[in-house]
Structure formats: structure tokens, C-alpha cells
Amino acid sequence: MFLMLRPHALRLAHLVCACVLALGGRAATAADRSCTMRVESDLFADGAEAPVARSLTLFENGVAWDFLELSTPGEGTAADTPTLQLAEIVLHDPARQRVVVIDPQRDVKTQVETLRLERLSVSLARWARNADDRLVRWAGGPDFDAGLTEKTDELELVGPRVRYAVAYGAAPSPEAAAMYREFADTALLLKALLHPGGIPPFPRLALNRRLEAADAIPAEVTLEIDPKLALLPGASRLRSVHRTHPRLLAADAKRIEEAQTRIASAASVDIATFVDRGQD
């Protein structure tokens, strides 16, 4: 079960997902949010064939539902075989300027206002730009042009001991690219709030701005980092694969309905209580 993940391992998994999965297009307007779209994402560590995380993001009626599954130890005779279990559900509700995060195993939820994430972005950038560590200081931005290379359908961003590579394709529409950017930027800042640590989000935000110009959505994102700084033990190369579909599937409506029921029934807690998943 999901609770078999130790708190430290869970935090690392969230950091990894934030570093690789959340990349997008440009900021959405209210009109853009009328789009319907689904994005499936798998995250792989080094050359592994099985993903360590998977997410399904459903865009409909102006909101985005993000369902995150994380790798856990298997059970029974296949105890060493990892399986994916639902770890978190996030409702991105830009019209109400809020994000609701649900822990389905503990049946609790917490709400984060958009304004709080905007303030976090300002304070985090200020801190990073004055850090002693070269990577953290570089990741504070604001200018990443020196390390950025653009090719046809590809972006590469290189910094101290880190490299990002993004292969992208055309979004179903410019409005879809805008909607995905809004989701992706918010997801990055949300992870920085709930699971602090790792590389500050500003290099990914810079890549998002480039994807904006191309009306694009990432197809594959690779993060290569100095092994001494690896976000997962022994994993210095992380790769996420994204599949975008312009329509929802029949099963998606049921998944959204179940998530709405979870939001209604889950107990509301503050952020500190939400992130405290217990000790080893």
C-alpha cells in the first residue's frame, strides 16, 4: 500500500516529480480554460523500464485534476517488484484562485491560495539568488539565456552540475498550451511549498516560457544532475514521457466524479498537518 512508503522516500518522490513532470506552455486566460484535454506522464529513473511515478492530468470545465501515482514495494511473493499506488489528487481551480490537495490514504485535504504561491515565488527567488551553492544560486535566475539552446522541437538548458532537455510537440491548440502552462507553473510552486528542497523551480519556469512561444506541450523531459546531488539515491538521470490527448476518455468522467466525492468527504487540515505523514 501507499503507506509503505517511508516519509523521506515520499518527499524525495514528490521532489523528483516536481523537477521533471511539470513543464508547460503559457499563462491561461479565462477564455483559454474552456479547453478539454488529458495528459498522461510517466517518470523513469536512469535506464529503468518501469516508471517510478505516473500522473494523469484531466482538464475540463476550467479546472485541472491531477492524479499522482508513486512507486511502492510490491506485496506477497513479488515483494521486490514495485507497483504504482495513488498517492495524491490535486484540484487546480484558477477561477477561484486556489489549489486543493487530497491525500486519499489518510482521507485529508488542504487548500492553498494562489496568492500564497505567488508570494512564495518571490521569497524563494530572493533566497536562491543569495545562496552559497552555485547550482542553487544559478537556479534562482532570473536570466537563463546563457545556458539555453533552442533547436527544432527541442530545448536544452545547462547550468552548474545540471542539464535539462525538452522535446516538445504542438499542443492541440494555443488555448490548450496556455491552460497547460498555468497548471504546470502552479504545480511547480505547490511542490516547492509542500515538499521543499531540491532545485528551485525557476529553470523549469524559464523553459515553460519558451514553450509558450511555440504553443507547445512537452513530449519528453530529461534531467541530468551530478550524482552527488541526485534527488533519488543512485539516479542521476530522470526522464519523463508525456502523452497528450485533446479529449477525455469515458473512464475519465468517473475518475473526476470520484475525486469530487473525495474532496467533499475528506477532512480539512492545515498545510503543516497535511505534510506531516508520520515518522519512521
Secondary structure, DSSP 8 states (H G I E B T S, - for coil): -GGGS-HHHHHHHHHHHHHHT--------TTGGG--EEEEEEEEETT-SS-SEEEEEEEETTEEEEEEEEEE---GGGTTS-EEEEEEEEEEEGGGTEEEEEETTTTEEEEEEHHHHHHHHHHHHHHHHT-SSHHHHHHT-S--GGGEEEETTEEEEEETTEEEEEEEEE-SSHHHHHHHHHHHHHHHHHHHHHS--SS-SHHHHHHHHHHHHTTEEEEEEEEEE-GGG-SBTTB-EEEEEEEEESS--HHHHHHHHHHHHHHHHSEE--HHHHH-----
